[in-house]
Amino acid sequence: MKNATISRRRLLTSMGVLALAVPVLQACSSASAPAAAPTAAPAQPTAAKAAATTQPAQASTSSGPINMTLAVYAGANRDWMPRYAKDWNTKNPNVKLSIAQIDYGTMDKKSLAEFASGTMQDVLFSGCKWMAYNCKKGMFLAIDDYVKQKDPGMDDFLAATIADSKYSGKLYGLPFEFNSGNINVIYYNKDMVQAKGATEPTDDWNSDDFTKFVTKLTDSSKGIWGTDIFPGSYYDLGCYARSFGGDVLALPNFDKFTLATDPKTVQATQWMVDLRAKYKAAPNRAEAQNAGPMFPSQKLASTGSCICSFTSQKQSVATKFNWGVVLGPKGPDGGRGYDSFAAIWNMYAKTKYPGQSYDLMMALTSKEAATWAVLNDDQPPARASVWRDPQLNKDNNIYQRLADWVTNGKDQGPFPIPSNLRFSELQDKWANVSPALFYGEVDFNTGLQSIQQACAAIMAEPAP
């Protein structure tokens, strides 16, 4: 997930050489689509015609190599991406695959520039936060017909990740990552809990329990805070707003900003502000910026993070102290919200090799790749079966528990993409205007209204 919060700044892949002979696929924008996809199922073809339209065609009629490109994350923490791309390439020696490394944090802007210059990779990654806008611009190819002919195991993908991979009802990619949120998994110091005579949290705790827990664990005389939970993004706050029964963007269309207009969201906001302004259980702005890694150095009794930091937490803490991990607290009425972020492999709308590109996407989202990725690179999988893998849950079953939560059919989880697709502008505005409120530097109502007005103005703009 995008590293939007302070605690997230450290956080930030099978087979087939044959192309699929499918009906012409429609790209994200009709302006860039070579032809319209049929709106109804075609008549049943004759046996001869069926063989021509449903059997895979030859990968290439060229006698030379197929030159393809793939974009993967830059850096060593996603080794699984080039690993499984190269494995696929080994099984498809007629393909000459070039791998470009692009930083996740700049990919939204990088893909726009590459699309404009016609240099986009055949297969590339996106986050659901910007994928819809890229689809609107006509960057990606819809893959519904490919999926119909060659199922990548659609039933195994978490439903929320498939929803995140769609635009205007069409599927534009295969997901490889799912995160429930940046700050709704809580890691805590068991030794501090024992020393203070506190009760260890469980997945059944609620917001009141959380407040009591972090307040009891705060020890100003030793420079220890109970928590660092902080909404560095509007959707971070949105997770907890959902726990309280509200939302930061109005359902069902996410067309209005509701921080100050939804009473339940106001309640959630007050609760989070009070952790600093009232209870002094979390560091202020200066303290947070100058403290360094606070949980491993035992300046925090607990930290609000994500499941994608599980392995890094284990490595950074090592044997310094005993620690545990639980799901974030439920709201007053028992809800527990999440934002269902997905990262997705997409296909360039103008690729010359859609069949091979789809096969590569399947290899990069296979169960084998997903299992290796989470065990070795801390990559939270998009496949439900991998979340419940016994090896993954051998030492701590937090993955199993989180999967059970997000598939329970009770809690909300759609990622809140503004209906006007101005995600980046909305998030930038939030990052600029919200900290004063959540650090307790301004009067609550003044800060609340300031954020509401600034962000509502972004939501009122037409789609770009």
C-alpha positions in Angstrom: 0.0 0.0 0.0 1.1 3.5 -0.7 3.3 4.7 2.2 1.0 7.5 3.3 1.6 7.5 7.0 4.6 8.1 9.2 4.8 4.5 10.2 4.4 3.4 6.6 7.3 5.4 5.1 9.6 2.4 5.5 7.3 0.2 3.4 7.5 1.1 0.9 6.5 -11.7 -9.7 2.8 -20.6 -14.8 3.3 -20.5 -18.0 2.1 -20.3 -21.6 3.7 -19.1 -24.8 0.5 -19.1 -26.9 -1.6 -16.1 -27.6 -5.3 -16.3 -27.1 -7.6 -16.0 -30.1 -10.3 -13.9 -28.6 -12.7 -11.2 -29.8 -11.1 -7.9 -30.2 -10.8 -6.4 -26.7 -11.9 -3.0 -25.8 -9.3 -0.7 -24.2 -10.1 1.5 -21.2 -11.3 4.4 -23.3 -13.4 4.0 -26.4 -11.3 6.6 -28.0 -8.3 4.3 -28.0 -10.1 1.1 -28.5 -9.5 -0.6 -31.9 -13.1 -1.9 -31.9 -16.0 -2.1 -29.6 -16.5 -5.3 -27.7 -19.8 -7.1 -28.2 -22.5 -6.1 -25.8 -24.2 -9.5 -25.9 -22.9 -13.1 -26.1 -22.3 -14.1 -29.7 -24.2 -16.9 -31.3 -22.8 -20.4 -30.8 -20.3 -20.9 -33.5 -20.1 -24.0 -35.7 -17.5 -26.6 -34.8 -15.1 -25.3 -37.4 -15.6 -21.6 -36.4 -15.3 -22.6 -32.7 -11.9 -24.1 -33.3 -10.8 -20.8 -34.9 -12.2 -18.5 -32.2 -11.6 -20.4 -29.0 -8.3 -22.3 -29.5 -5.1 -20.4 -28.7 -3.3 -19.1 -31.7 0.4 -19.3 -32.3 2.3 -16.9 -30.2 3.9 -15.0 -33.1 4.1 -15.4 -36.9 7.5 -13.6 -36.7 10.6 -15.8 -37.1 12.5 -13.5 -34.7 12.1 -13.1 -31.0 9.0 -11.4 -29.4 10.3 -8.2 -27.8 8.2 -7.5 -24.6 8.7 -5.2 -21.7 7.6 -5.4 -18.1 7.6 -2.8 -15.3 8.4 -4.0 -11.7 9.0 -2.3 -8.4 12.4 -0.7 -8.1 14.4 -1.9 -5.0 15.3 -5.2 -3.4 12.1 -5.7 -1.4 10.1 -7.1 -4.3 12.5 -9.7 -5.6 9.6 -12.0 -6.5 8.6 -9.8 -9.4 11.7 -10.2 -11.6 12.1 -13.8 -10.2 8.8 -15.0 -11.6 9.0 -12.9 -14.7 12.4 -14.5 -15.5 10.9 -18.0 -14.7 8.1 -17.3 -17.2 10.6 -16.1 -19.7 12.7 -19.3 -19.3 9.6 -21.3 -20.2 8.9 -19.0 -23.2 12.3 -18.7 -24.9 10.8 -17.1 -28.0 10.2 -14.0 -25.9 12.9 -11.5 -25.3 11.7 -9.9 -22.1 13.1 -6.6 -20.9 12.4 -5.6 -17.2 12.2 -2.0 -16.2 12.4 -1.1 -12.5 10.1 1.8 -11.5 9.6 3.2 -8.0 6.1 2.6 -6.7 5.8 6.1 -5.4 6.3 7.7 -8.8 4.5 5.1 -10.9 1.3 7.1 -11.2 3.1 10.0 -12.9 5.6 7.8 -14.7 2.8 5.8 -16.5 1.1 9.0 -17.6 4.4 10.2 -19.2 5.1 6.9 -20.8 1.6 6.7 -22.2 1.9 10.1 -23.7 5.3 9.2 -25.3 4.2 5.8 -26.5 6.8 4.0 -24.4 4.6 2.1 -22.0 5.6 -1.4 -21.0 3.5 -4.3 -22.3 2.7 -5.3 -18.7 3.0 -2.9 -15.8 1.7 -2.4 -12.3 -0.7 0.1 -10.9 -2.4 0.8 -7.6 -6.2 0.9 -7.4 -5.8 4.5 -6.3 -4.8 5.7 -9.8 -5.8 2.7 -12.1 -9.3 4.1 -12.7 -7.9 7.4 -14.0 -5.5 5.5 -16.3 -8.3 3.5 -17.6 -10.3 6.6 -18.3 -7.2 7.9 -20.3 -7.3 4.7 -22.4 -4.0 3.2 -21.1 -5.0 -0.4 -20.4 -6.7 -3.3 -22.2 -9.8 -5.0 -20.8 -9.0 -8.7 -20.2 -12.5 -10.1 -19.6 -12.4 -12.2 -22.8 -9.0 -13.6 -22.0 -10.2 -14.6 -18.5 -13.1 -16.4 -20.0 -10.8 -18.5 -22.2 -8.0 -19.0 -19.7 -9.1 -18.7 -16.1 -6.3 -17.5 -13.8 -8.2 -18.9 -10.8 -10.6 -16.0 -10.4 -12.5 -17.6 -7.5 -9.3 -17.6 -5.4 -8.8 -13.8 -5.6 -10.3 -11.8 -2.7 -13.5 -10.2 -4.0 -12.3 -6.7 -3.0 -9.2 -7.0 -5.2 -11.3 -8.0 -8.3 -13.6 -5.0 -7.6 -10.5 -2.8 -7.4 -9.3 -4.2 -10.8 -12.4 -3.1 -12.6 -13.5 0.2 -14.3 -16.9 0.8 -15.8 -17.8 -2.8 -15.3 -14.8 -4.2 -17.2 -11.8 -6.1 -15.8 -8.6 -4.3 -16.6 -6.0 -6.3 -14.7 -5.2 -9.1 -12.3 -4.5 -8.2 -8.7 -1.3 -9.3 -6.8 -1.7 -7.4 -3.5 -4.3 -6.7 -0.9 -4.0 -4.5 2.2 -6.7 -3.7 4.7 -5.2 -0.3 5.6 -2.1 1.5 6.7 -2.8 1.8 10.4 -5.5 -0.8 11.3 -3.1 -3.7 12.3 -1.7 -3.0 15.8 1.7 -4.3 16.9 2.4 -4.1 20.6 5.2 -4.7 23.1 4.3 -7.6 25.4 7.0 -6.8 27.9 5.7 -3.3 28.4 2.2 -4.7 28.9 3.4 -7.0 31.5 5.4 -4.4 33.3 2.4 -2.0 33.5 0.0 -4.8 34.6 -2.2 -4.2 31.6 -4.3 -6.8 29.8 -3.1 -7.9 26.3 -5.4 -6.8 23.5 -7.3 -9.3 21.4 -9.1 -9.0 18.1 -12.3 -8.4 20.0 -11.2 -5.1 21.5 -13.0 -1.8 20.7 -12.1 1.8 20.5 -12.7 2.4 24.2 -10.4 -0.6 25.0 -7.8 0.9 22.8 -7.9 4.3 24.5 -7.6 2.7 27.9 -4.8 0.4 26.7 -2.6 3.2 25.1 -3.2 5.6 28.0 -2.1 3.0 30.6 1.0 2.1 28.6 2.1 5.8 28.1 4.9 6.7 30.5 6.0 10.3 29.9 8.8 10.0 32.5 10.5 7.4 30.3 9.6 9.0 27.0 7.2 6.1 26.1 3.9 6.7 24.3 1.1 4.2 24.1 0.6 4.6 20.3 1.6 6.4 17.2 -1.7 5.9 15.3 -2.1 8.8 12.8 -4.2 9.3 9.7 -1.6 10.4 7.1 -4.2 9.8 4.4 -7.9 10.5 4.1 -8.5 6.8 3.6 -6.5 6.0 6.8 -9.1 8.0 8.7 -11.8 6.4 6.5 -11.0 2.9 7.9 -11.8 4.1 11.4 -14.8 6.2 10.2 -16.2 2.9 8.8 -15.5 1.2 12.2 -17.7 3.8 13.8 -20.4 3.4 11.1 -19.5 6.4 8.9 -17.3 7.1 5.9 -15.0 9.8 4.7 -16.5 9.8 1.2 -20.3 9.4 0.8 -21.6 6.0 -0.3 -22.5 4.6 -2.8 -20.7 6.8 -5.3 -17.9 8.4 -3.2 -19.0 11.8 -4.6 -19.0 13.9 -1.5 -16.4 14.5 1.3 -18.1 13.8 4.6 -15.5 14.3 7.3 -17.6 17.1 9.0 -21.0 16.2 7.7 -21.3 12.5 8.7 -21.9 12.4 12.5 -20.3 8.9 12.8 -17.2 10.2 11.0 -17.0 13.2 13.3 -17.2 10.8 16.2 -14.3 8.7 14.8 -12.3 11.8 14.1 -12.8 13.1 17.7 -11.7 9.8 19.1 -8.5 9.8 17.1 -7.7 13.5 17.9 -8.3 12.8 21.6 -5.5 10.3 21.7 -3.0 13.2 21.4 -4.9 16.3 22.4 -6.7 14.9 25.4 -4.9 11.8 26.6 -1.3 12.7 25.5 -0.9 9.0 24.6 0.8 9.6 21.2 3.7 11.9 20.2 3.1 15.4 18.9 4.5 16.6 15.5 8.0 17.5 16.7 8.3 14.3 18.8 7.2 12.1 15.9 9.5 13.7 13.4 12.6 13.5 15.5 12.2 10.2 17.2 13.4 7.7 14.5 12.1 4.1 14.5 10.0 4.3 17.7 8.6 0.8 18.1 11.9 -1.2 17.7 13.6 1.3 20.1 10.8 0.8 22.7 9.6 4.4 22.6 6.2 3.1 21.7 4.1 0.5 23.5 2.1 -0.1 20.3 2.2 1.0 16.7 -0.5 1.3 14.1 0.7 -0.3 10.9 -0.4 -2.7 8.2 -0.1 -6.4 7.6 2.6 -5.6 5.0 5.0 -4.7 7.7 4.7 -8.0 9.6 8.1 -9.4 8.5 9.9 -6.1 8.8 8.6 -5.6 12.3 9.8 -9.1 13.2 13.2 -8.3 11.7 13.6 -4.9 13.3 12.5 -6.1 16.8 14.4 -9.4 16.6 15.1 -10.4 20.2 14.9 -7.0 21.8 11.5 -7.7 23.4 8.4 -9.9 23.1 5.7 -8.6 20.9 2.2 -9.4 19.6 -0.1 -8.3 16.8 -3.9 -7.9 16.7 -6.4 -6.4 14.3 -7.3 -2.7 14.9 -10.0 -2.0 17.4 -13.7 -2.2 16.5 -16.0 0.8 16.7 -18.6 1.3 19.4 -21.2 -0.8 17.6 -18.8 -3.7 16.7 -17.8 -2.7 13.2 -14.2 -2.8 11.9 -13.6 -0.9 8.7 -10.9 -1.4 6.1 -10.1 0.2 2.8 -9.2 -2.8 0.6 -6.3 -1.5 -1.3 -5.2 -3.6 -4.3 -2.1 -3.5 -6.5 -2.7 -4.8 -10.0 -0.9 -6.0 -13.1 -2.3 -4.3 -16.2 -1.8 -4.7 -20.0 -0.9 -1.7 -22.2 -3.8 -1.0 -24.5 -1.5 -0.9 -27.6 0.6 -3.9 -26.8 1.5 -6.0 -29.9 1.4 -9.2 -27.9 -1.8 -9.3 -25.8 -1.8 -13.1 -25.6 1.7 -13.3 -24.2 1.1 -10.3 -22.0 -1.9 -12.0 -20.4 0.1 -15.2 -19.9 2.8 -13.2 -18.1 0.2 -11.6 -15.9 -1.2 -15.0 -15.0 2.3 -16.2 -14.1 2.9 -13.1 -11.9 -0.4 -13.7 -10.0 -0.2 -17.4 -9.7 -0.6 -19.1 -6.3 3.0 -20.2 -6.5 4.3 -16.6 -7.0 2.0 -15.2 -4.4 3.1 -17.7 -1.8 6.8 -17.1 -2.4 6.2 -13.3 -2.4 4.6 -13.2 1.0 7.0 -15.6 2.6 10.1 -13.9 1.2 9.2 -10.3 0.4 6.3 -9.6 2.8 4.0 -9.0 -0.2 0.4 -9.3 1.1 -1.3 -11.6 -1.4 -4.5 -11.1 -3.4 -5.3 -14.8 -3.2 -7.5 -16.0 -0.3 -5.9 -19.4 -0.2 -2.4 -17.9 0.3 -3.6 -15.8 3.3 -4.7 -19.1 4.9 -1.5 -21.0 4.0 -0.4 -23.1 7.0 3.3 -22.2 6.4 2.5 -18.5 6.4 0.5 -18.8 9.7 2.9 -21.2 11.4 4.4 -18.8 14.0 1.6 -16.3 14.1 -1.9 -16.7 12.5 -2.5 -13.0 11.9 -2.8 -13.6 8.2 -5.6 -16.2 8.8 -7.3 -13.9 11.2 -7.2 -10.9 8.9 -8.5 -13.0 6.0 -11.4 -14.2 8.1 -12.2 -10.6 9.0 -12.2 -9.2 5.4 -14.3 -12.1 4.1 -16.9 -12.1 6.9 -19.4 -10.2 4.7 -20.1 -7.7 7.5 -17.6 -5.0 7.3 -17.2 -2.4 4.6 -14.1 -2.3 2.5 -14.3 -0.7 -0.9 -11.3 1.6 -1.5 -12.6 5.2 -1.5 -11.7 6.5 -5.0 -13.4 9.9 -5.5 -16.1 9.8 -8.2 -14.3 12.6 -10.1 -11.1 10.5 -10.0 -9.1 13.3 -8.4 -7.5 11.0 -5.9 -4.0 12.6 -6.0 -5.4 16.1 -5.5 -7.6 15.0 -2.7 -4.8 13.1 -0.9 -2.3 16.0 -1.4 -4.9 18.4 0.1 -5.5 16.2 3.0 -1.7 15.8 3.7 -1.4 19.6 3.7 -4.4 20.6 5.8 -5.1 17.7 8.2 -2.0 17.4 10.4 -2.8 20.4 12.6 -6.1 18.8 13.7 -4.8 15.3 14.4 -1.7 16.6 16.2 -4.0 18.6 18.4 -2.6 22.0 17.4 -5.9 23.7 16.6 -9.4 23.7 18.1 -11.3 20.6 17.0 -14.2 22.3 15.2 -11.9 24.8 13.5 -9.6 22.1 12.2 -12.5 19.9 11.2 -14.2 22.6 9.2 -10.9 23.7 7.6 -10.3 20.1 6.3 -13.9 19.8 5.2 -13.9 23.0 3.1 -10.5 22.3 1.5 -11.3 18.7 0.5 -14.9 19.3 -0.4 -13.6 21.9 -3.0 -11.6 19.1 -4.6 -14.6 16.8 -4.7 -16.7 19.6 -6.3 -14.4 19.7 -9.4 -15.4 17.9 -12.6 -13.5 14.8 -13.6 -10.3 15.7 -15.4 
